[in-house]
Amino acid sequence: MARNRLKEHRIIREWCKGCGICVYFCPKQVLELDPEGKVHPARPEACIACRMCELRCPDMAIEIILMHS
């Protein structure tokens, strides 16, 4: 079975309230809150495209875009 491959983290900063839920649920510690309290992918190369951040975000501010094989 082919693994998902990340193309990009699409983050709508205006929707992010900085709750940190996505940071907490990321199994690879890819996400961090920046100095403004908004989420950003600090280590995108470590992302396994599990979509936990996207699924857990209460504000729907994160979308994981996958590469098509």
Number of C-alpha atoms within 10 A of each C-alpha: 3 5 9 15 16 19 14 15 20 14 18 14 14 8 13 18 14 17 15 17 14 25 22 15 17 20 15 15 16 18 23 19 16 12 7 7 14 18 24 18 19 13 12 17 10 14 20 15 20 16 20 17 25 21 14 16 19 15 13 14 18 24 16 19 15 14 10 8 7
